[in-house]
């Protein structure tokens, strides 16, 4: 039997009109479809956990990390559901990409720091460890290095520039080598460079586009969330995210990582100020959810790469967090920013 929510989506795609905003939507169907699609990209004859990009034959590091993180975000605990030998094979496959300095290969426009963040997330979910010490932390691992390193980020184009923070400083903040003095230096710089009028980084910088600060903020907010440090201006961020949403519910486009960033911002900032513009915040989530679920079949039909699929799954996870009555599943979905299982640096790192 096809679940009621899925029927509503299929009717909309066939021209039967949009799915009603309050109709319950069966996320378990999305989970099954996402996993089935991911399996079509398993590299033939390759080890457990080896996945590839659409149209390619060789396994991709990112695709292999994406699936481990995807399954985690959709509610699975891989350390309980996978046999030890399968996890070991997957871990060894990811570490086969490790380079001499402990970094992992970049993917498209992403940085070595971003690749490190993906590996930390996947290995943390699988219960593995990195192959070598990660040398890229050495550029900023002393308190006195924090400010000069952060000054080098391109804050005009921080959507991509903040990847350096996410996979670099944020991952290091969860390391056994990290000190309270180092974290305080990071928060002091971040707090001091926030624009109190907007809640965006960086004060005094003219952004290269309207979404730069939102994309940048989403990669930095988790360091506040995971260390219990209160973000200074949650109301202003909520105002900014709501102002950027288009009337049809999109921010940039359905399935784009910007949608994930916006929903994460609403969920996290909303948790800090639960009474602030709550009705507006939830209505924004409903509008976005309506569009995302209508477009889900067409999204999968386009055969996205697994990194794009991970972004869409995270958006569904945040919709479940914001609107649990409308996005039901037997599993509890999360997202790539808030889930601490994806930031187990101390457990996965290898030290000298």
Helices and strands as residue ranges (DSSP letters): H 4-11, I 12-16, E 25-26, H 27-39, H 61-73, H 78-81, H 84-95, H 112-126, G 135-139, H 143-151, G 155-157, H 158-161, H 163-164, I 165-170, H 171-173, H 180-192, H 212-226, H 234-244, H 257-272, H 278-301, H 306-322, E 327-328, G 340-342, H 345-348
